[in-house]
């Protein structure tokens, strides 16, 4: 899915921490677990993974869509 289509609203976690090791892992082996969105494209889980993809300059990310 295009990252630009994912809606990130108020999140519980305010500090995403250091994403360096996550970005290195994604660059080395890829995304092991897709992020989770609802049917409207709202982010449910995976903000750190999403932010790492953005910082790596990626425009698309694997997603799992769930019904809420």
C-alpha positions as CSV (number, residue, x, y, z in Angstrom):
1,X,0.0,0.0,0.0
2,X,1.2,3.5,-0.6
3,X,2.4,5.1,2.6
4,X,0.8,8.4,1.6
5,X,-2.6,6.7,1.9
6,X,-2.2,5.6,5.5
7,X,-3.8,7.8,8.1
8,X,-1.9,8.2,11.4
9,X,-4.1,9.7,14.1
10,X,-3.6,10.2,17.8
11,X,-1.3,7.4,19.0
12,X,-0.7,6.1,22.5
13,X,3.1,5.9,22.1
14,X,4.5,9.5,21.9
15,X,8.2,8.6,21.7
16,X,9.2,6.2,18.9
17,X,12.7,5.8,20.2
18,X,15.8,5.2,18.1
19,X,14.8,3.6,14.8
20,X,18.4,3.0,13.7
21,X,18.5,-0.8,14.3
22,X,15.0,-1.2,12.9
23,X,15.9,0.6,9.7
24,X,19.1,-1.5,9.4
25,X,17.0,-4.7,9.9
26,X,14.5,-3.6,7.2
27,X,17.3,-2.7,4.8
28,X,19.0,-6.1,5.4
29,X,16.1,-8.6,5.6
30,X,13.0,-6.6,4.7
31,X,9.8,-6.1,6.7
32,X,9.1,-9.3,8.7
33,X,5.7,-8.2,10.0
34,X,3.3,-6.0,8.0
35,X,1.7,-3.0,9.7
36,X,-2.0,-3.2,10.6
37,X,-4.6,-0.8,9.3
38,X,-8.4,-0.7,9.4
39,X,-10.7,-0.7,6.4
40,X,-10.5,3.1,6.2
41,X,-6.7,3.1,6.1
42,X,-6.2,4.2,9.7
43,X,-3.0,2.8,11.3
44,X,-3.8,0.3,14.1
45,X,-0.3,-1.2,14.8
46,X,3.2,-0.6,13.5
47,X,4.0,3.1,13.7
48,X,7.7,2.4,14.3
49,X,7.8,0.2,11.2
50,X,5.9,2.8,9.2
51,X,8.2,5.7,10.4
52,X,11.3,3.5,9.6
53,X,10.0,3.0,6.0
54,X,9.4,6.7,5.6
55,X,13.0,7.5,6.9
56,X,14.4,4.9,4.4
57,X,12.7,6.8,1.6
58,X,10.2,4.0,0.7
59,X,6.8,4.9,-0.7
60,X,5.0,1.6,-0.2
61,X,4.7,-0.9,2.7
62,X,3.0,-4.2,3.3
63,X,-0.2,-4.0,5.3
64,X,-2.7,-6.3,7.0
65,X,-6.2,-4.9,6.9
66,X,-8.6,-5.8,9.7
67,X,-12.3,-5.1,10.3
68,X,-13.1,-3.2,13.5
